[in-house]
Amino acid sequence: MKLSRRMVLKGIGGASLALPLLESFAPRSAKAQEIVPPFAVFFRQACGVASQQNTGEIGNEPERFWPNAMGALSAATMQGRAVEELVDYADKLLIVGNVNYGNFDFGDGHARGAMQGLVGRPPAVNGAGGDSEAGGESLDHRIGRELNPGGRDSLYMYAGTPGGWLGGPCISHRGMADRRAAHHNPQGAYDAVAGPGAGETSEAAALLASRQNSINDLLRDQIGSLMGHARLSGNDRQRLQLHLDAVRDLEVQIACMGEMALEQTLDGAEPIYQSSDGDDIWAITRMHMDITALAIACGYTRSAAIQIGSGNDGGNRYRDPDSGQLMENYHYISHRRLSHDSSGAVIAGSDLLHHKVDRQFGQQFKYLLDRLSAYVMPDGQTLLEHGVAAWYNDNGNGPGHSTNNVPWILAGGANGFLKQGEYVDLNGGQNGSNVSLIHNTIGAAAGVRMQDGSLMSDFGDPGLPRGVDNALLA
Amino acid sequence: MLSAPGGGPASVKSGSSPKVDNMVERAWVSGSGTALGCERGSRAAHWVGGVVALLLAAGCSGEINVTGGAPGGSEPGDGLPGGAGSPGDGDGDLPAGSDVSDPGSDAPGDGPSDPFDPTSGDSDFGPEMPASAPRMVRLTHSQWENTVRDLLLLEAGDELPEFRPDPTVGGFLFDNDSTSLQVDESLWNGYQRAAVDLAALVAGDAARIAKIAPSGSDDAATGAETFIRGFGQRAHRRPLTDDQVNDYLALHAMAPALYPSAGAYEAGIQMLLEAFLQSPHFLYRIEASDEVAGEVIPLDDWEVASKLSYALWGTMPDDSLFTAAEAGELRDAAALRSQVERLVGDPRVEVTVQSFHAQLLEIEEFYGVSPSSTFYPDAPGDLGELAITEHELFIQDLVFEQDGGYREMLTSTRTFVNDDLAAIYGVSGTFDDTFVAVDLDPAERKGIFTQVGFLATNASSADPDPIHRGVFMAERIACLHIAAPDAATPPIPATEGRTNREVIEEHTEMPGSICASCHSTLINPFGFPFESYDAVGAFRTEDNGFPVDTTASPLIDGEPTMVDGALDLIEALADTADVHECYTRHWLEYLHGRPESEDDASITERLGDSSVRGELPVRQLLIEAVMSPTFLTRSTEELP
């Protein structure tokens, strides 16, 4: 068997793609006109942003994050604000204000944000604080389950020190109190995307596939036999079913590989992927973004989530770009104090430091947009134009852990589905919890539909407004 | 009490990792929400046992319910272990009193006489019933690695892949919650790659094949079946059925065509190894037994062998256990106890003991210790790492050299210091970067919670943190439940001429406030006694120019109990059965890989009772925990 059916698309930024034969990507003329399927990528920041507020520690803090005017985005409206980092993409952005999370009883402001940011539901157990678990499936997982090949899980990756508040990875959930594992090491994520046959000659890959598929037959029988146990619990059955679903036959034509430069970059991940140094964290983040763009371009997934830092991002120390020195850990800065709570001494100028961290997140998000823009698909459009990438937060601001006006910065029109180049308020600026509106809108933009073919409208807590916010649509 | 300095293990250089370092690191996974998050101090609501005071979560109203059981522990048992609990002689021997000829009589407090029958014997604590638990328990990543090394007899330098970490489970302290260990596509991909690579490694080396292939495996006619039955029994950890053998034979027959560059024999081995390493019978520890005997389902010999081996060693059974299982000996109480004592007496149990304490006490958080150079200019920059080394040496010495139990862990003045820690502890003498055993001043120190690690971790960079010290002691050590704090916690005000305690009291104990309901009764009383230790753990008598006040009335044994200082608090805790039951409960969670259950009440009370009387060294606790029907049988009720 040969791999001649694969083609290679050159990316602008040096990455290339050994593309699988996916019908919608295929260069055949009959298919070339078809729309590349939409997707969604979620890039999560913790601890709120340096927006205008009055804090007990600093006093009146000026607005440093949001554009200075609603409506059309421009260099002028973004100037001096953290979103200025994205000015090159101003015409592709949809900055959404007034995203208000549910004021659910998580017993902890970070848990309330992190466990709700992609879920929009109250916790599995009220008031559990640092032991909180989410109350339902996360949006990235829902998109993957419904739209990915074979219902494959969304790609979920994590950058930063392991462990920490809420145990580290905490934004992607298979269901209530069913948290997903994240790839820390980008190499592992790449291996998953590329598949076991990556890098092999066509003949070797074919032999590998034949062997593995024969073994898979045996394994399916074994798992099936175990599932036939008369006294198997629901928990056992659910986990075995997940295992059984994961046993996929290898298909030579779906190898999805980055070019040598990416693989060489990934070689550098091992020593730094658990580092607390901001430079290392951003290096790992960019690798995750490289893999995300590759995986989406390949058709491996239509949903990905990249989480930076633990539940309160308290283990990471970003660098002050002006001095090059490590700042206090981000959680301290967001609290404006030298402690994980309200007991430490005030950090002078920490509102400005928070703003610097916000800008660094913005720079990483821009890198993601660069990578998505580097892939030119068979229809001549960039990958970014086919989907939507979201830079979102757990909280609205720092010490207050506000559930209101939580930043959601969208980029990409999802094949013309979403409005672009504007700063708008969700739900017409009305007060009240409304996070499910942004969730359903993004889900719908990624292609999730109800059984009757209508736009996704059932995601999130039934007690909150749900459905698509038409004001966000193109 | 423990012995005087000088009898400890070999000293360890600071900066170098003692043997335990690597083993523990390998077992650590996530630290489960261990950072001092803002609004920290909450742990999941969970069942807290029959004798533990439970403060209702509704705003910590101050209402205290003591549910079931008698405060102070149950009635004393009528039989004491024959000398168990006496400090050992440091030679690694098991506790005295392990009489294999009469296994029932030396069980602390007289547990069930038949470890497979919860109702056997005349226990003072009631039947020891098993809790509902999964039948399919996926190996943790460290168990997978250990198992692969033992199954394939790998060499020390052979590297194994690092799998993506498993997720944390909120409210569960350890890394082995069996209900949440899953195989999704990403992990499956990792298993697949590992199987291919390992099979190639072994099959490509005749010497490696020879090590794992049963005699006769190279026979052209019968070798394949010989290999499948022999190696397969070790991979599946039980004999293969004929159908399973035939399935593997069919796979073996395909091998020559699929490995064209290998010889037929090597190809067959490689194909089979790939399959065995991906089999669910390898990746899971399976409890398939379903025959009810009395009120439980006893595990069969093979299941017992695996459950013991993974619980105590974190790996597959060794040849001795397999042989005992094959001979049907593991259903015999005396033979079983003999095997259990062998396992607990083996150095491989050290990883388990270290990993348990590392996770229970959140040792990973020690790395975050960062005292202010303004207030503590002499504090070493690697204080957290030094504290970890001290902790690991302390556990190793106490459990395996001194044969100590939880009482000694709480009260021992013996620890290990280098020059930096000696300075903090105020130990006189000449020290360098080598860790050596010392006895700390008994007027200032008692046990693990007066050591630098706990004290400095639960402190800000400048001041001790009585809130977090108190929360940790109340929740983790006394198994009290504390509701999560209000989300809008106001900042702690500046000291302004007051002591740290006065600031905290004013801030958290305002009469009638929602904060006071928890802080005044549950949290602060467990934290204020530690005010005699500063933010790096050094002893102090003054705070901000005023004498420290370490008096408090923590809730001990269900009652507010007046104590004067940390040593008084620790003595009170060490004398309280609830506290020993709490420690036992955590061990049961870890050994079973599941959250605590109401069904654990009898064994928890029995072992807690022995422990509080100083008659249950940690290693004896392990023996008793796995020699119980709670461990060796299944509930007739499956999980939902």
Chai-1 contact restraints between the chains, C-beta under 6 A:
chainA,res_idxA,chainB,res_idxB,connection_type,confidence,min_distance_angstrom,max_distance_angstrom,comment,restraint_id
A,G56,B,P491,contact,1.0,0.0,6.0,A-B,restraint_1
A,G107,B,S42,contact,1.0,0.0,6.0,A-B,restraint_2
A,G107,B,A484,contact,1.0,0.0,6.0,A-B,restraint_3
A,D108,B,E39,contact,1.0,0.0,6.0,A-B,restraint_4
A,G109,B,A487,contact,1.0,0.0,6.0,A-B,restraint_5
A,G127,B,A483,contact,1.0,0.0,6.0,A-B,restraint_6
A,G127,B,A484,contact,1.0,0.0,6.0,A-B,restraint_7
A,A128,B,A44,contact,1.0,0.0,6.0,A-B,restraint_8
A,G129,B,S42,contact,1.0,0.0,6.0,A-B,restraint_9
A,G129,B,A484,contact,1.0,0.0,6.0,A-B,restraint_10
A,G130,B,G33,contact,1.0,0.0,6.0,A-B,restraint_11
A,G130,B,G37,contact,1.0,0.0,6.0,A-B,restraint_12
A,G130,B,S42,contact,1.0,0.0,6.0,A-B,restraint_13
A,D131,B,R43,contact,1.0,0.0,6.0,A-B,restraint_14
A,D131,B,A44,contact,1.0,0.0,6.0,A-B,restraint_15
A,D131,B,G170,contact,1.0,0.0,6.0,A-B,restraint_16
A,D131,B,G171,contact,1.0,0.0,6.0,A-B,restraint_17
A,S132,B,G170,contact,1.0,0.0,6.0,A-B,restraint_18
A,E133,B,G170,contact,1.0,0.0,6.0,A-B,restraint_19
A,R152,B,E185,contact,1.0,0.0,6.0,A-B,restraint_20
A,D153,B,D184,contact,1.0,0.0,6.0,A-B,restraint_21
A,D153,B,E185,contact,1.0,0.0,6.0,A-B,restraint_22
A,G163,B,S30,contact,1.0,0.0,6.0,A-B,restraint_23
A,G163,B,G31,contact,1.0,0.0,6.0,A-B,restraint_24
A,G164,B,A35,contact,1.0,0.0,6.0,A-B,restraint_25
A,W165,B,G33,contact,1.0,0.0,6.0,A-B,restraint_26
A,W165,B,A35,contact,1.0,0.0,6.0,A-B,restraint_27
A,W165,B,G37,contact,1.0,0.0,6.0,A-B,restraint_28
A,L166,B,G33,contact,1.0,0.0,6.0,A-B,restraint_29
A,G167,B,S30,contact,1.0,0.0,6.0,A-B,restraint_30
A,G167,B,S32,contact,1.0,0.0,6.0,A-B,restraint_31
A,G167,B,G33,contact,1.0,0.0,6.0,A-B,restraint_32
A,G167,B,T168,contact,1.0,0.0,6.0,A-B,restraint_33
A,G168,B,S30,contact,1.0,0.0,6.0,A-B,restraint_34
A,R179,B,P167,contact,1.0,0.0,6.0,A-B,restraint_35
A,A181,B,R164,contact,1.0,0.0,6.0,A-B,restraint_36
A,A181,B,D166,contact,1.0,0.0,6.0,A-B,restraint_37
A,A181,B,P167,contact,1.0,0.0,6.0,A-B,restraint_38
A,H183,B,R164,contact,1.0,0.0,6.0,A-B,restraint_39
A,G188,B,R164,contact,1.0,0.0,6.0,A-B,restraint_40
A,A192,B,S186,contact,1.0,0.0,6.0,A-B,restraint_41
A,A192,B,N189,contact,1.0,0.0,6.0,A-B,restraint_42
A,P196,B,Q192,contact,1.0,0.0,6.0,A-B,restraint_43
A,P196,B,R193,contact,1.0,0.0,6.0,A-B,restraint_44
A,L207,B,L258,contact,1.0,0.0,6.0,A-B,restraint_45
A,S210,B,L258,contact,1.0,0.0,6.0,A-B,restraint_46
A,R211,B,L258,contact,1.0,0.0,6.0,A-B,restraint_47
A,S214,B,M254,contact,1.0,0.0,6.0,A-B,restraint_48
A,I215,B,E274,contact,1.0,0.0,6.0,A-B,restraint_49
A,I215,B,A275,contact,1.0,0.0,6.0,A-B,restraint_50
A,L218,B,D247,contact,1.0,0.0,6.0,A-B,restraint_51
A,L218,B,L251,contact,1.0,0.0,6.0,A-B,restraint_52
A,L218,B,A275,contact,1.0,0.0,6.0,A-B,restraint_53
A,L219,B,Q278,contact,1.0,0.0,6.0,A-B,restraint_54
A,Q222,B,S279,contact,1.0,0.0,6.0,A-B,restraint_55
A,Q222,B,P280,contact,1.0,0.0,6.0,A-B,restraint_56
A,I223,B,P280,contact,1.0,0.0,6.0,A-B,restraint_57
A,L226,B,P280,contact,1.0,0.0,6.0,A-B,restraint_58
A,R231,B,D290,contact,1.0,0.0,6.0,A-B,restraint_59
A,R231,B,E638,contact,1.0,0.0,6.0,A-B,restraint_60
A,S233,B,E638,contact,1.0,0.0,6.0,A-B,restraint_61
A,S233,B,L639,contact,1.0,0.0,6.0,A-B,restraint_62
A,G234,B,P640,contact,1.0,0.0,6.0,A-B,restraint_63
A,N235,B,P134,contact,1.0,0.0,6.0,A-B,restraint_64
A,N235,B,T179,contact,1.0,0.0,6.0,A-B,restraint_65
A,N235,B,L639,contact,1.0,0.0,6.0,A-B,restraint_66
A,D236,B,P134,contact,1.0,0.0,6.0,A-B,restraint_67
A,D236,B,R135,contact,1.0,0.0,6.0,A-B,restraint_68
A,D236,B,M136,contact,1.0,0.0,6.0,A-B,restraint_69
A,R239,B,Q182,contact,1.0,0.0,6.0,A-B,restraint_70
A,L242,B,Q182,contact,1.0,0.0,6.0,A-B,restraint_71
A,L242,B,D184,contact,1.0,0.0,6.0,A-B,restraint_72
A,H243,B,V183,contact,1.0,0.0,6.0,A-B,restraint_73
A,A246,B,V183,contact,1.0,0.0,6.0,A-B,restraint_74
A,A246,B,D184,contact,1.0,0.0,6.0,A-B,restraint_75
A,A246,B,E185,contact,1.0,0.0,6.0,A-B,restraint_76
A,A246,B,W188,contact,1.0,0.0,6.0,A-B,restraint_77
A,N312,B,G37,contact,1.0,0.0,6.0,A-B,restraint_78
A,G314,B,A35,contact,1.0,0.0,6.0,A-B,restraint_79
A,L338,B,S461,contact,1.0,0.0,6.0,A-B,restraint_80
A,S339,B,S460,contact,1.0,0.0,6.0,A-B,restraint_81
A,H340,B,L36,contact,1.0,0.0,6.0,A-B,restraint_82
A,H340,B,G37,contact,1.0,0.0,6.0,A-B,restraint_83
A,H340,B,C38,contact,1.0,0.0,6.0,A-B,restraint_84
A,D341,B,C38,contact,1.0,0.0,6.0,A-B,restraint_85
A,S342,B,T489,contact,1.0,0.0,6.0,A-B,restraint_86
A,S342,B,P491,contact,1.0,0.0,6.0,A-B,restraint_87
A,S342,B,I492,contact,1.0,0.0,6.0,A-B,restraint_88
A,S343,B,S460,contact,1.0,0.0,6.0,A-B,restraint_89
A,S343,B,I492,contact,1.0,0.0,6.0,A-B,restraint_90
A,G344,B,S460,contact,1.0,0.0,6.0,A-B,restraint_91
